[in-house]
Amino acid sequence: MATWNSRGLRGSTLEEFINRTNEDYARKKLALVQKIPTPITPVKIDKENRHITLAYFDKISTVDYIGACQGIPICFDAKECASDTFPLQNIHEHQVEFMSNFETQDGISFLIIYYTQINKIYYMRFEELYRFWKRSLNGGRKSFKIEELDPQFFFEVVSGYFVPYLETLSLDLKMRE
């Protein structure tokens, strides 16, 4: 059984930005995307501050977000990276499997990676993630470098949206045609 601790808050900045973006997309009826909570069982609680300090995950999670964008099912996971190399150990096998199965059902799966050192966000298509994943399973690098990524899928925070992923989703869809 996995244990939760403060390491689980590493992506909270990115997730907050995505949550605000999703609220705006919903308000404008562009997409309906929800954060999927991971069920936990608290073990220790700091009664003074009313915070959970130790908990067990009830089950393994799939992805952070799931929803629909103008009739297209989407799911994605949010990751933060403080260097120019992203370790694949930050993505779990069951997540890759879920995303692969989601794609098989004609959904669109992707990662949103926030590179904190350059303040840029990357939309990683599932096809690209899977290529890196397979490379690692076949004895290759267990990570990928920022230089290996497709430059057209980087974006910066723009006015009105914290994480404007619909534009890169549109590009992803065009590349699938």
Backbone torsions as a table, in degrees:
resi	resn	phi	psi	omega
1	MET	NA	132.9	-179.0
2	ALA	-78.1	150.7	179.8
3	THR	-113.6	140.2	178.3
4	TRP	-94.5	141.8	169.7
5	ASN	-151.2	-168.1	-172.9
6	SER	-63.0	-18.1	177.2
7	ARG	-59.1	-25.8	-179.5
8	GLY	-67.8	-10.3	-179.4
9	LEU	-94.5	3.4	-176.3
10	ARG	-58.1	-37.9	-177.5
11	GLY	-93.5	13.3	-173.0
12	SER	-65.9	-31.0	177.8
13	THR	-64.9	-50.8	178.6
14	LEU	-60.9	-45.1	-179.1
15	GLU	-62.3	-37.9	176.6
16	GLU	-63.2	-42.4	177.2
17	PHE	-61.7	-43.7	179.6
18	ILE	-65.2	-42.2	179.5
19	ASN	-59.0	-43.4	178.5
20	ARG	-65.6	-39.7	176.7
21	THR	-62.1	-45.8	-179.3
22	ASN	-63.0	-37.5	175.9
23	GLU	-61.1	-42.6	179.5
24	ASP	-67.1	-44.0	177.3
25	TYR	-59.1	-41.8	179.8
26	ALA	-66.0	-43.8	-179.7
27	ARG	-60.0	-36.8	-179.4
28	LYS	-90.2	4.2	179.5
29	LYS	57.7	34.0	176.8
30	LEU	-89.4	-33.1	-178.9
31	ALA	-161.7	156.6	174.0
32	LEU	-127.6	101.5	-175.0
33	VAL	-129.1	131.6	-176.2
34	GLN	-118.6	145.7	172.0
35	LYS	-74.1	132.7	178.3
36	ILE	-94.6	112.1	179.6
37	PRO	-72.5	144.8	175.8
38	THR	-93.1	117.4	-178.8
39	PRO	-65.3	131.4	178.9
40	ILE	-128.9	158.2	172.1
41	THR	-115.1	111.9	179.2
42	PRO	-63.8	140.6	177.1
43	VAL	-113.7	-46.3	178.1
44	LYS	-124.6	136.1	178.6
45	ILE	-129.0	130.0	173.7
46	ASP	-77.5	101.5	-173.5
47	LYS	-66.1	-31.7	-178.9
48	GLU	-66.9	-45.1	-178.6
49	ASN	-98.4	-4.1	179.4
50	ARG	56.6	46.9	178.1
51	HIS	-119.7	144.0	172.1
52	ILE	-78.1	124.7	-179.6
53	THR	-106.2	-18.1	177.5
54	LEU	-151.9	133.2	179.9
55	ALA	-152.7	161.8	174.9
56	TYR	-111.7	140.1	174.0
57	PHE	-71.7	132.9	178.8
58	ASP	-70.1	-34.8	177.6
59	LYS	-155.5	165.6	179.4
60	ILE	-71.0	146.4	-179.6
61	SER	-86.5	166.0	176.2
62	THR	-103.1	-85.3	177.5
63	VAL	-129.3	169.0	-177.7
64	ASP	-76.3	-33.5	-172.5
65	TYR	-136.3	146.1	176.0
66	ILE	-149.5	145.7	180.0
67	GLY	175.1	-154.9	-179.2
68	ALA	-139.9	145.0	177.6
69	CYS	-126.5	105.7	179.4
70	GLN	49.1	48.6	176.3
71	GLY	86.7	-1.6	-179.4
72	ILE	-104.6	121.7	176.9
73	PRO	-69.5	133.3	178.3
74	ILE	-131.8	151.1	171.2
75	CYS	-145.4	146.2	178.6
76	PHE	-157.8	162.2	177.6
77	ASP	-119.7	146.5	-179.2
78	ALA	-106.5	131.4	-179.8
79	LYS	-134.0	148.6	172.6
80	GLU	-116.0	147.7	-179.2
81	CYS	-138.5	126.5	-176.9
82	ALA	-95.0	0.0	179.4
83	SER	-133.5	-172.9	179.8
84	ASP	-92.7	5.7	177.3
85	THR	-123.0	125.9	-179.0
86	PHE	-102.9	117.1	178.8
87	PRO	-76.4	129.0	-179.8
88	LEU	-67.4	-15.1	176.4
89	GLN	-64.4	-15.0	176.8
90	ASN	-76.9	-6.8	176.5
91	ILE	-117.6	132.6	-175.9
92	HIS	-97.4	150.9	-177.7
93	GLU	-55.0	-41.4	-178.6
94	HIS	-66.6	-26.6	176.1
95	GLN	-71.3	-44.4	177.9
96	VAL	-61.5	-41.8	179.2
97	GLU	-63.7	-44.0	178.6
98	PHE	-61.6	-45.8	-178.9
99	MET	-64.3	-37.9	177.6
100	SER	-63.8	-45.9	178.5
101	ASN	-64.2	-35.9	177.8
102	PHE	-63.5	-43.2	177.1
103	GLU	-62.7	-39.2	178.6
104	THR	-59.9	-29.1	178.7
105	GLN	-89.7	20.0	179.4
106	ASP	67.8	24.3	172.0
107	GLY	-91.8	169.8	178.4
108	ILE	-113.3	122.8	179.2
109	SER	-113.3	143.8	177.8
110	PHE	-162.2	169.4	172.5
111	LEU	-112.0	149.3	167.4
112	ILE	-115.3	117.4	-176.7
113	ILE	-114.5	123.3	177.9
114	TYR	-98.2	112.5	176.3
115	TYR	-87.3	98.7	-171.3
116	THR	-66.6	-31.8	-176.5
117	GLN	-70.3	-24.0	178.8
118	ILE	-115.0	0.0	178.4
119	ASN	55.8	44.2	176.5
120	LYS	-126.7	154.4	-178.8
121	ILE	-116.2	141.7	-179.2
122	TYR	-121.4	132.3	173.6
123	TYR	-95.5	110.1	-179.6
124	MET	-100.8	113.1	176.7
125	ARG	-61.5	148.5	179.8
126	PHE	-59.4	-38.5	179.4
127	GLU	-56.4	-41.6	179.7
128	GLU	-69.2	-46.1	177.0
129	LEU	-56.8	-46.0	-176.3
130	TYR	-64.7	-35.6	177.6
131	ARG	-62.4	-46.0	177.9
132	PHE	-65.1	-39.4	-179.3
133	TRP	-61.5	-49.1	179.7
134	LYS	-62.9	-40.0	178.3
135	ARG	-57.0	-44.2	-179.1
136	SER	-66.7	-37.9	179.5
137	LEU	-68.6	-25.6	-179.3
138	ASN	-94.2	20.9	175.2
139	GLY	92.3	2.7	179.6
140	GLY	-84.9	-167.8	-179.8
141	ARG	-52.7	143.2	177.0
142	LYS	-96.8	21.5	-179.4
143	SER	-157.1	173.5	171.3
144	PHE	-134.9	148.3	-179.0
145	LYS	-94.7	152.8	-178.7
146	ILE	-59.0	-30.4	179.9
147	GLU	-67.6	-20.2	-179.6
148	GLU	-80.9	-8.6	-173.0
149	LEU	-87.6	153.1	-179.5
150	ASP	-73.8	114.3	-174.6
151	PRO	-58.1	-27.5	-177.8
152	GLN	-71.9	-8.9	179.1
153	PHE	-102.3	8.0	171.0
154	PHE	-87.0	143.2	173.2
155	PHE	-146.8	159.7	178.0
156	GLU	-108.6	159.4	176.6
157	VAL	-63.4	129.8	-179.9
158	VAL	-114.5	159.8	-178.9
159	SER	-56.6	129.7	177.1
160	GLY	95.6	-23.4	178.5
161	TYR	-133.6	136.4	178.1
162	PHE	-79.4	-42.6	-179.6
163	VAL	-135.4	82.8	-173.2
164	PRO	-77.3	73.2	-173.7
165	TYR	-80.5	-9.6	-178.6
166	LEU	-66.4	-31.6	177.8
167	GLU	-66.3	-42.8	179.4
168	THR	-73.7	-30.5	173.5
169	LEU	-61.8	-42.2	177.8
170	SER	-61.2	-42.9	176.6
171	LEU	-62.6	-42.4	177.0
172	ASP	-56.9	-47.7	-179.3
173	LEU	-61.4	-41.3	179.5
174	LYS	-62.8	-38.3	-178.8
175	MET	-70.6	-21.6	179.4
176	ARG	-81.7	-16.6	-177.0
177	GLU	-69.0	NA	NA
